[in-house]
Amino acid sequence: MQLSDGNISSAPTPTAQTTVAPTRSRRIRIAPADFVATVSFLALAVFVLGRQWKHLGDGYLVRSGQDQTMWEWFFAVTAHSLVNLESPGKILSSTLQNYPLGVNLMANTAMFGVSIPLAPVTLLFGPTVTFTLALTLGLAGTATAWYWVLSRYVVQSRFAAAVGGVVCGFAPAMISHTNGHPNFVALFLLPFIALLVIRLGSGERLIRNGVMLGLAVAYQIFLGEEPLLIYAIAFTIFGIAYGASHPGKAVAAVRRGFKGLCVAGAVTLAIVAIPLWWQFLGPQSYHSIEHGPVGNDVNAFTRFPTQSLAGGPGSAAGLSMNATEENAFFGWPLLLLAAMTAVWLWRLPMARAAAATAVVMGVLSMGVELTVAHTETGITLPWSWFAKLPLLESVLESRFAMGCIPAIAILLALGTDRAIAAGRTGQRSTTLLWLGWLAVALLPLAPAPLDVAKRAPAPAFFADGTWRSYVSDGSVVTVPLPRPEDAKALQWQVGQRFGYPIAGGYFVGPAGPEDKGKYGPDDRPTALLLGKTQSTGQAPVIDDTTRATALEDLRFWNADVVVLPPGKNQQALLTTVNRLLGVDGRWVDGVWAWDVRNLT
């Protein structure tokens, strides 16, 4: 396995190593196998999201928590801003939630790389269609992109490339994030970014390849910055490990590509400089967000994921933050096969580099302390050296396990390619043994369709437009205020085409004197009081000071109406709001409503 003229190519037989520089026609020719692979990946993606596609009107991914609501709001508000020809500042930020402070959309996962080009889809069919389409095309596109790169530059067998593609596109972490994180599913640009960096090392067409790399990186920033950071670290580790086999050639390639990298950096900055300034220094920006220790337990690597053929509801119990963060869970058969493949193909520099990448990224994903079977061992891990560095301090370290995915895929693609080549030379037993191991490793991880529940309809107060009689130029305050635990008020707002702003919401914004990042708004006293009331079911004692504080908060929110929809502990909330406002609410079209315009 060699790196020649910027092209990665593999040995055509199990006994010889040959550098085969792909011709231009090979790179662009679409073979029947390419069509079959692409259609198969798309079919598998539709299968995974089939239940959501069947229920676009009222379906909701069960394991997404409130993330689906948040993403649909981001897609909808971007389309709303575009169709109303709002200024770039109003596209990058919005005061339609967390009124009046607003939300820095660039500092959130607004995913402009999807929300802007698919704005017509959102406007015509609604944000649920955009959300589902982004997830479906993200899975299929990521698998297809890796298949394309592997089939052109790494292996000769299209089947071997398809094995690598299906691992990259439908690995357990990818299916887990499909529940609610399209930014961690639409990773189709990443293999091409890595390929363009390699091409720069050839020294040819530095300007052209540099411009293309800059455009690709800029677009990836608008798809997802955190995946770009994680995979950049993984690609760097791979490059160092690969270059260690031929350090002289590696250093020469870096020197040849330096000019192209500078071009790429300039192109990227020209496109993203202002959005990044807005993200880190604009209104409602924040410096970092602390998640606490969220490294992977060692046992998470050997377990099967929840949404798989061999998994189940208890597969990830206690080993992941939630159903959208099963970032390891490769299963012991796949890990065993990857380890055996690394040993088998150890003479190949690419196999060694892939093995090293998988090990290093896996260790980084374990966080600052080694945990085994829910037990903290007290052993400090390498992540402790990097955990406080800028940018890295906000990353969920368990997500570094996703950097293992392409490394494992490369090992499997190389192994499959070698086994197929062995069969062609008469060693059919090697081929059959490999295919058997491949089935044992991958079939248990086969993804199951994601579960979908029926979302509750909006109260008639919102659905029928009754709110218009209560809102002049202020906001709607729901009881309790929308927050990460319950953000359904955002759905009602989207359904009314953003006719009114709302206090509270689900986003990441600054909180506290140091402007640290926080999920949800920097809660005001009345918001905390109402949240606690719903949680406990006990109406608190209300005195003059509490009433004065509530009035101050309502004026801060410029509230026109306070609305209590049906929900948990509604009676306690009704009593609390009546006492806070000194007037009983009116039952109007399925909600309790208080017109507070005379107070604010």
C-alpha positions, 0 to 999 in steps of 0.5 A, a space after each residue: 500500500 503506497 501513496 503515489 502522486 496523491 492517489 491511494 491505491 491497494 494491492 491487487 493480489 494478496 501476495 504482491 504490493 503494487 501501486 496502481 495510479 487510477 486513471 482519470 477515466 476510472 475516477 469519473 466513470 460510473 459503473 453499474 456497481 456504483 449505481 447498485 451501491 448508491 441505490 442500496 444505501 438510499 434504500 437502507 436509509 429509507 428503511 431506517 427512517 421509514 416510519 417517519 416517512 409514513 407519518 410526516 404529518 404527526 410522526 415524531 422520533 421517539 428517542 429524539 427527546 426534544 431535539 427533533 422540535 429544535 431542529 425543525 424550528 431551526 429549519 423553519 426559522 431560516 426559511 422564514 427569514 429567507 422568504 421575508 428577505 431579512 438581513 444576514 444578521 437576522 438570518 444568523 440570529 433570531 428573537 422569535 424564541 428566547 424573546 427579547 434576547 434571542 438566539 445566536 443561530 450560528 452558535 447553535 446547530 442551525 445547519 445552514 448548509 441544509 436549512 438554506 438550500 432546502 428552504 423551498 422544501 421547508 416552505 412547501 412541505 414543512 420542516 418535518 419533511 426537511 428534517 427527515 430528508 436531511 437525515 435520509 440523505 445524510 445516511 445515504 450520502 455519507 455511505 456513498 461518499 466513502 464508497 466512492 473514495 474507497 473504490 477509487 483510491 483504496 481498494 479494487 473490489 467494488 464490493 469491498 468498497 461497499 462494505 466500507 461505505 455501509 460501515 461509515 454510513 450506518 455504523 451504530 453511532 450514525 444510527 443513534 444520531 439519526 434519532 435527532 442530530 442531522 449534523 452528525 449524520 450528514 458527513 458526506 463531505 469529510 472523505 472528500 476533504 481528506 482526499 483533497 488534503 492528500 492530493 495537495 501532497 502531490 504538488 499538482 494543481 495546488 491552486 485548483 485543489 486548494 480552492 476546492 478544499 477551501 470550499 469543501 471545508 467552508 461548506 462543512 462548517 455550515 453542516 457541522 463544526 464539531 464533526 469536522 473537528 473530530 474527523 480532522 483529529 482522526 485524519 491527522 492521526 491517520 496521516 501521521 501514522 501513515 507517514 511514519 512508514 516513509 517519513 521522508 516522503 511524508 515530509 516532502 508531501 507536506 512541503 509540496 502541499 503547504 501552498 495549497 493549504 494556505 490557499 484553502 485556508 484563505 478561501 475558507 476564511 473568506 466565506 466563513 469569517 463573518 459567520 464565525 465572528 458572529 458565532 463567537 463574538 456576536 449577540 448571544 454568543 458564549 465562550 464554552 459549554 461544560 458537559 461534565 465527564 461524559 467519556 465512554 465506558 470501556 464496556 460500551 465498545 463491546 455492547 450492541 447498540 439499542 437500535 440494532 438486530 442484536 440490541 434492545 432497550 437495555 443494551 446501552 443502559 448506563 453506558 451512554 448519555 441518552 439514545 442519541 449518544 451511543 457513540 461506541 457500541 461497535 459490538 465485540 464481533 466487529 472489534 475482534 474482526 478489526 483487530 484480526 484484520 490489523 494483524 493480518 494486514 500489518 505489513 500494509 502502511 494503510 492498515 497500520 495507520 487505520 489501526 492506530 487511528 481506531 485505537 487513539 480515537 477510542 482512547 480519547 473517547 473514554 474521557 479523562 478517567 478510565 471507567 470499566 463496567 460503571 466503575 471509575 478506576 482512577 487511571 488518568 487518560 490522555 484526554 486530560 491533556 486536551 480537555 481544557 483547550 479552546 474548542 475542545 473543551 466544549 466537545 462531548 468526548 464520547 463522540 471521539 469514538 466516531 473517529 474510529 468508524 472510517 478507520 474500522 471501515 478501511 480495515 474491513 475494506 482492505 480485508 475484503 479486497 484481499 480476501 476476494 483477491 485470494 479467491 481469484 487465485 484459487 484460495 477460496 477458503 480464505 474468501 469464504 472464511 472472511 465473508 463468514 466473519 464479516 457476516 458475524 461482525 456486521 449482521 448483529 449491527 444491522 439497524 432497525 427502523 427508528 421508532 415513531 410516536 404520534 405527536 399531540 396536536 396543538 391546542 386550538 388556541 394556537 391552531 385556530 389562530 385565537 392567539 391573534 386576539 391576545 397578541 399585539 406587539 409582544 410575546 407569548 409566555 407559556 406555562 411553564 416556559 419552553 425549555 430543553 425538557 419540553 419545547 412543544 411550544 416551538 412546534 405551535 409557533 412554527 405552525 403559526 408561521 412565526 406570527 408571535 415571539 415566545 419567551 424561553 426556548 430550546 437552544 444553547 446560549 450564554 448564562 451567568 456572569 461568565 457567559 458560559 453556554 447553557 441549554 435553554 435560556 438564562 432562567 428568570 425567577 418566575 420561569 424557575 418558579 413555574 418549572 418547579 411547580 410543574 415538577 413537584 405538583 405543589 403550588 408555592 406560597 405567593 407573597 408581594 415580593 414574588 408577585 413583584 418579581 413576576 411582574 418584572 419578568 413579564 415586563 422583561 419578556 414584553 408579554 402580551 399573554 400568558 398561556 397554560 396548555 393542558 399538561 402535567 400538574 395543570 391545577 397546581 400551575 393554574 393556582 400559581 399563575 392566578 395568585 401571581 397575577 391576581 386575576 383568574 385565567 379564562 378557559 379559551 379554546 383548550 388553554 387557560 389564558 391571561 391577557 397581561 397587556 395592561 400589566 406590561 
